[in-house]
Amino acid sequence: MIQQIRNLIPKPVKRFLRYWVTYPFFRLSLWRNVRYDQKRFRTWSSADGRPDQKIQLRSWINADYHKIEKALALRKPRPGFGTAVVLRLLENLELFQQQYGYDEICLIALNTLNNYLAFNEAQDHSDPRLSKRIEALLAATTAEALKSTGGGTIEIQRETIHQKSKLDLREFFASRHSIRQFAPDSVSRELLEQAVRMAQKTPTVCNRQSPKVYAYDEPSDRKRVIGCQRGNGGFGHEIPLILVVTSDVQTFFAVGERNQCWIDGGLFAMSLVYALHSLGLGAICLNWSVEKHFDQELHEVADIPASEAVIMMIGVGHLPDKLTVAQSCRKPLEEVLHYPKTSREPQLP
Ligand SMILES: Cc1cc2nc3c(=O)[nH]c(=O)nc-3n(C[C@H](O)[C@H](O)[C@H](O)COP(=O)(O)O)c2cc1C
């Protein structure tokens, strides 16, 4: 009977009705999920201007020292530049030192401040107020500790960059495939650590380095973690190492950065995939575009802090001697690369 009534309704009317029945559910689900992302950002970022967690304070220090090294790397830095940034950095370093003692980021910041002092002195532009506070902070550590890290700028020759980057990457890029067949051998921690170290060179906003990697190689852990993901049917059980790439929202401190975790995390994940490829391993990105309840489940199962957004999983393993991969053909270049005309027609005088 119901079927008969259904058959009587014309198709466009059916489509119209279906749309308006599902639309409120879509709006509700979108609202809930946006609120979920918003709550994480509100709770864990310091966009409210109060970096009261250790990682948040560290992130301000990180961003500010990097602002100084960036300015020092300009062709002609302005003598005495960035006083407001330097003052904020000094205040945050003093606070951090009192509360937690110096860590590596603080040492990098101190080296950068040292460079800043040296630059200004060389330009006959010393500010005794700043020098005094910087020297007091430097006195709380040792020359040896400062030497153990970097910070500031370095001079580099074009020839050095060219020598080290002269590789034909076309073959390298073309030979990476998403791998869905793995050899049973486990992946050593040395290889994984090498790949993550390589991926750490990925650029991040103000060098704040929000991305993190969680590695699961025990069979029961792997099973639990991969069990939360929906796109590994038929091969998930073969993956010897599951990685979860996350991005720590505590490193962000402005509303404009509300989507930055996906950008920094996505760039990092890509580098990691290429690093694994360069080490002869196979890898597959595993989607984590999910709704709130799946995300909460993974955080719990994989023991990931609530302050971190999950970017994606990556399945990793050694390659079997012979395997089949999807061709995954790419769009024509013209669909991707555009040369838009940005200006209006030139006005004739
Ligand atoms: C963020 C992201 C999520 C992905 N998720 C899945 C997934 O869940 N399952 C899967 O089989 N492939 C997944 N892939 C792999 C894509 O299907 C694959 O990268 C694309 O087809 C291009 O193929 P190629 O990597 O072999 O060049 C994902 C890729 C990316 C970048």
The ligand as an SDF file (V2000), in Angstrom:
LIG
                    3D

 31 33  0  0  0  0  0  0  0  0999 V2000
   43.5020   12.6140    3.9880 C   0  0  0  0  0  0  0  0  0  0  0  0
   43.4090   11.3580    3.1860 C   0  0  0  0  0  0  0  0  0  0  0  0
   42.5820   10.3410    3.6100 C   0  0  0  0  0  0  0  0  0  0  0  0
   42.5340    9.1380    2.9200 C   0  0  0  0  0  0  0  0  0  0  0  0
   41.7710    8.1290    3.4170 N   0  0  0  0  0  0  0  0  0  0  0  0
   41.7770    6.9240    2.8200 C   0  0  0  0  0  0  0  0  0  0  0  0
   41.0540    5.8380    3.3990 C   0  0  0  0  0  0  0  0  0  0  0  0
   40.4160    5.9790    4.4220 O   0  0  0  0  0  0  0  0  0  0  0  0
   41.1220    4.6540    2.7770 N   0  0  0  0  0  0  0  0  0  0  0  0
   41.8390    4.4460    1.6290 C   0  0  0  0  0  0  0  0  0  0  0  0
   41.8550    3.3300    1.1240 O   0  0  0  0  0  0  0  0  0  0  0  0
   42.5430    5.4590    1.0580 N   0  0  0  0  0  0  0  0  0  0  0  0
   42.5290    6.6810    1.6450 C   0  0  0  0  0  0  0  0  0  0  0  0
   43.2590    7.7310    1.1010 N   0  0  0  0  0  0  0  0  0  0  0  0
   44.0870    7.4900   -0.0810 C   0  0  0  0  0  0  0  0  0  0  0  0
   43.5230    8.1480   -1.3510 C   0  0  0  0  0  0  0  0  0  0  0  0
   42.5050    7.3480   -1.8630 O   0  0  0  0  0  0  0  0  0  0  0  0
   44.6880    8.2780   -2.3270 C   0  0  0  0  0  0  0  0  0  0  0  0
   45.6700    9.1220   -1.7660 O   0  0  0  0  0  0  0  0  0  0  0  0
   44.2850    8.9020   -3.6790 C   0  0  0  0  0  0  0  0  0  0  0  0
   43.4010    8.0690   -4.3560 O   0  0  0  0  0  0  0  0  0  0  0  0
   45.5020    9.1140   -4.5530 C   0  0  0  0  0  0  0  0  0  0  0  0
   46.1920    7.9070   -4.7380 O   0  0  0  0  0  0  0  0  0  0  0  0
   47.7470    7.7300   -4.4460 P   0  0  0  0  0  0  0  0  0  0  0  0
   47.9340    8.0910   -2.9920 O   0  0  0  0  0  0  0  0  0  0  0  0
   48.0580    6.2860   -4.7020 O   0  0  0  0  0  0  0  0  0  0  0  0
   48.4860    8.6530   -5.3220 O   0  0  0  0  0  0  0  0  0  0  0  0
   43.2960    8.9470    1.7500 C   0  0  0  0  0  0  0  0  0  0  0  0
   44.1040   10.0070    1.3030 C   0  0  0  0  0  0  0  0  0  0  0  0
   44.1700   11.1870    2.0100 C   0  0  0  0  0  0  0  0  0  0  0  0
   45.0890   12.2820    1.5420 C   0  0  0  0  0  0  0  0  0  0  0  0
  1  2  1  0
  2  3  1  0
  2 30  2  0
  3  4  2  0
  4  5  1  0
  4 28  1  0
  5  6  2  0
  6  7  1  0
  6 13  1  0
  7  8  2  0
  7  9  1  0
  9 10  1  0
 10 11  2  0
 10 12  1  0
 12 13  2  0
 13 14  1  0
 14 15  1  0
 14 28  1  0
 15 16  1  0
 16 17  1  0
 16 18  1  0
 18 19  1  0
 18 20  1  0
 20 21  1  0
 20 22  1  0
 22 23  1  0
 23 24  1  0
 24 25  2  0
 24 26  1  0
 24 27  1  0
 28 29  2  0
 29 30  1  0
 30 31  1  0
M  END
$$$$
